[in-house]
Amino acid sequence: MTSWLVPPSSSTGNGRRIELPGTDLWIGAIDKVFVYPSELDIDRFKDAMSRTLTVWPLVGGRFLLLDGGQYLIEMSDNPIPVTYVENTELAAWPTNLSFVAEIPLESFIDEVQVMKLSQDEPLFRVKLTHLVQCGEWILGASWAHVLGDAAAFLNFLNTVSRLYQRLELLELLPVFERRLWRENEADQSFLPIMKFLRDAGPSQEMFKLVSSWEDTHEPLNLRFSGEQLAKLRELASGNN
């Protein structure tokens, strides 16, 4: 196993602090695994990550709790940890629907320690795994939810992807200021469908509430080639 600390290509956070509203204090991690059928250039990936951290200084920040119960993220321009391992046991990444139940994904993820968030704990971690037998690469990414929801996570990874592919960045760059809602602005009619945010409780109970979909839905795995993805992108843009 090899590990690196990847810093931003230039410091853009400069110690700025962003106050977090209560709706952002969902203390959990979003863990995702991506499988690539071809070679991944580690140096090129680290360069793309370094440049992305410059565009997204919040991700290189730290979670702070000040006296008086004020929660912040300080954009302190820290490096993020990237781990690389070689796996000689797994012949190829399975595509059957029961894979998640059969092989835990934890071994492919260096998870953010959300219960230990401090000035010393990164808010984002990456683990790269090379499946030696088939040549596939697996990117495991762990994202502290205080940085933003899954949409923000996707936009961050999209920036990494575009810089890795040497494509132009999208014109809309991230903005990190939070909208702090005042109590008298709350629309009370939405409270019944937001019980998991409104009513605090033990973590196991909260995770059970938000994962209840597992009892009523089956996973659907879709596999696309590079050519198929290009065609889907073309169709989505209306150029057909």
C-alpha positions in Angstrom: 0.0 0.0 0.0 1.2 3.5 -0.9 -0.2 6.8 0.4 0.2 10.4 -0.7 -1.1 13.7 0.5 -2.3 15.7 -2.5 -2.3 19.5 -1.8 -4.2 22.1 -3.8 -2.2 23.5 -6.7 -2.5 26.9 -5.2 -4.0 28.2 -2.0 -7.4 29.8 -2.6 -9.1 29.0 0.8 -6.9 31.4 2.8 -8.6 30.5 6.1 -12.1 31.7 5.1 -14.8 30.3 7.4 -18.2 29.2 6.3 -20.9 28.9 9.0 -23.0 25.8 8.7 -26.8 26.0 9.2 -28.6 23.2 11.1 -29.7 21.6 7.8 -26.1 21.0 6.9 -25.2 19.2 10.1 -26.0 15.7 8.8 -22.9 14.1 10.3 -22.3 11.2 8.0 -20.2 10.1 5.0 -21.2 9.6 1.4 -19.1 6.7 0.1 -19.0 5.8 -3.7 -17.0 3.3 -5.7 -16.3 3.8 -9.5 -14.8 1.0 -11.7 -12.6 1.9 -14.7 -11.9 -0.8 -17.3 -8.6 0.7 -18.4 -5.4 2.1 -17.1 -5.5 5.0 -14.6 -2.5 7.4 -14.7 -1.8 8.1 -11.0 0.3 11.1 -11.6 -2.2 12.6 -13.9 -5.0 11.8 -11.4 -3.1 13.5 -8.6 -2.5 16.6 -10.7 -6.3 16.7 -11.6 -7.1 16.3 -7.9 -4.7 19.1 -6.9 -6.2 21.5 -9.4 -9.7 20.6 -8.4 -8.9 21.4 -4.7 -7.9 24.9 -5.9 -11.4 25.3 -7.4 -13.1 23.6 -4.4 -11.1 25.0 -1.4 -14.0 23.9 0.9 -13.0 20.2 0.4 -9.5 20.9 1.8 -11.0 22.5 4.8 -11.6 21.4 8.4 -14.8 21.1 10.5 -14.8 23.3 13.6 -17.0 23.7 16.6 -16.5 27.0 18.3 -17.6 28.0 21.8 -21.3 28.7 21.8 -22.2 25.9 19.5 -21.3 27.5 16.2 -20.3 25.0 13.5 -17.9 26.1 10.7 -15.8 24.8 7.9 -12.5 26.6 7.7 -10.9 26.6 4.2 -7.4 25.9 5.4 -6.0 24.5 2.1 -5.1 21.1 3.5 -4.0 18.2 1.3 -6.3 15.2 1.0 -5.1 11.6 1.5 -4.9 9.3 -1.5 -4.1 5.6 -1.0 -3.1 3.1 -3.6 -3.2 -0.7 -3.3 -2.9 -3.6 -5.7 -5.4 -6.4 -5.5 -4.3 -9.8 -6.8 -7.2 -11.9 -5.5 -10.2 -10.4 -7.3 -10.3 -11.6 -10.9 -12.6 -8.8 -12.1 -15.3 -6.5 -10.7 -18.5 -8.5 -10.6 -21.6 -7.0 -12.3 -24.3 -9.2 -10.8 -26.9 -7.5 -8.7 -26.1 -9.3 -5.5 -22.5 -8.1 -5.4 -22.9 -5.6 -2.7 -24.4 -8.2 -0.4 -21.6 -10.7 -1.2 -18.5 -8.6 -1.1 -18.4 -5.6 1.3 -17.2 -2.4 -0.3 -15.3 -1.2 2.8 -12.1 -2.7 1.5 -12.2 -0.4 -1.5 -12.9 2.8 0.5 -10.8 4.8 3.0 -13.7 6.2 4.8 -13.8 9.7 6.4 -14.0 9.4 10.2 -17.1 11.4 10.6 -17.4 10.7 14.3 -13.9 12.2 14.8 -14.2 15.3 12.7 -11.6 17.8 14.0 -8.8 20.1 12.8 -6.8 16.9 12.1 -9.4 14.9 10.1 -9.8 15.3 6.3 -13.3 15.8 5.0 -12.5 13.8 1.8 -10.5 10.7 1.2 -9.6 8.7 -1.9 -8.5 5.1 -2.3 -7.3 3.7 -5.7 -7.3 -0.1 -6.1 -5.7 -1.8 -9.1 -7.1 -5.3 -10.0 -4.0 -6.8 -11.3 -5.6 -9.9 -12.9 -7.9 -7.9 -15.3 -6.3 -4.5 -15.3 -9.4 -2.7 -14.0 -9.1 0.2 -11.6 -11.4 1.1 -8.7 -11.8 4.6 -7.3 -13.3 4.7 -3.8 -14.2 8.1 -2.6 -15.5 9.1 0.9 -17.0 12.6 1.3 -18.1 14.1 4.6 -21.8 15.2 4.2 -21.1 18.5 6.0 -19.3 19.5 2.7 -22.6 19.2 0.8 -25.1 16.6 -0.4 -24.7 14.0 -3.1 -25.2 16.6 -5.9 -22.3 18.6 -4.6 -20.2 15.5 -4.3 -21.0 14.6 -8.0 -20.1 18.1 -9.1 -16.8 17.9 -7.3 -16.0 14.5 -8.9 -17.1 15.9 -12.3 -14.5 18.6 -11.9 -11.8 16.0 -11.2 -12.9 14.0 -14.2 -12.9 16.9 -16.6 -9.4 18.0 -15.5 -8.1 14.5 -15.7 -9.4 14.3 -19.3 -8.1 17.7 -20.1 -11.5 19.1 -20.9 -12.6 22.6 -20.2 -14.4 23.2 -16.9 -18.1 24.0 -16.8 -18.7 27.8 -16.6 -20.6 27.5 -13.3 -18.0 27.3 -10.5 -19.0 26.3 -7.0 -20.1 28.9 -4.5 -19.8 28.0 -0.8 -21.7 30.6 1.1 -24.6 29.1 3.1 -28.1 30.4 3.3 -28.9 30.6 7.0 -32.7 30.3 7.4 -34.4 32.1 10.1 -37.0 30.3 12.2 -39.8 32.6 11.1 -39.1 31.7 7.4 -39.7 28.0 7.9 -42.7 26.5 6.0 -44.2 24.3 8.7 -46.2 22.3 6.1 -43.0 20.4 5.2 -42.1 19.2 8.7 -44.1 16.0 8.6 -42.0 14.7 5.7 -38.7 15.7 7.3 -38.9 13.9 10.6 -35.4 12.5 10.3 -34.1 16.1 10.1 -36.5 17.6 12.6 -36.3 14.9 15.4 -32.8 14.1 16.5 -32.1 10.5 17.7 -29.5 7.8 18.0 -27.5 7.3 14.9 -28.7 3.7 14.3 -32.3 4.8 14.4 -31.6 7.7 12.0 -29.8 5.4 9.5 -32.7 3.0 9.7 -35.1 5.8 8.8 -33.2 7.0 5.7 -32.4 3.5 4.5 -36.0 2.1 4.6 -36.0 2.2 0.8 -33.9 -1.0 0.9 -37.0 -2.9 2.0 -39.1 -1.8 -0.9 -36.7 -1.4 -3.8 -34.2 -3.6 -5.7 -30.8 -2.3 -7.0 -30.4 -1.8 -10.7 -26.9 -1.9 -12.1 -26.2 -0.5 -15.6 -22.9 -0.9 -17.4 -21.9 1.4 -20.3 -18.9 1.4 -22.7 -17.1 4.6 -23.5 -18.8 4.8 -26.9 -22.2 4.3 -25.3 -21.6 7.1 -22.7 -20.5 9.4 -25.5 -23.8 8.7 -27.4 -25.8 9.2 -24.2 -24.1 12.6 -23.7 -24.9 13.5 -27.3 -28.5 12.6 -27.0 -28.9 14.4 -23.7 -27.5 17.6 -25.3 -30.0 17.4 -28.1 -27.3 17.1 -30.8 -28.9 14.2 -32.7 
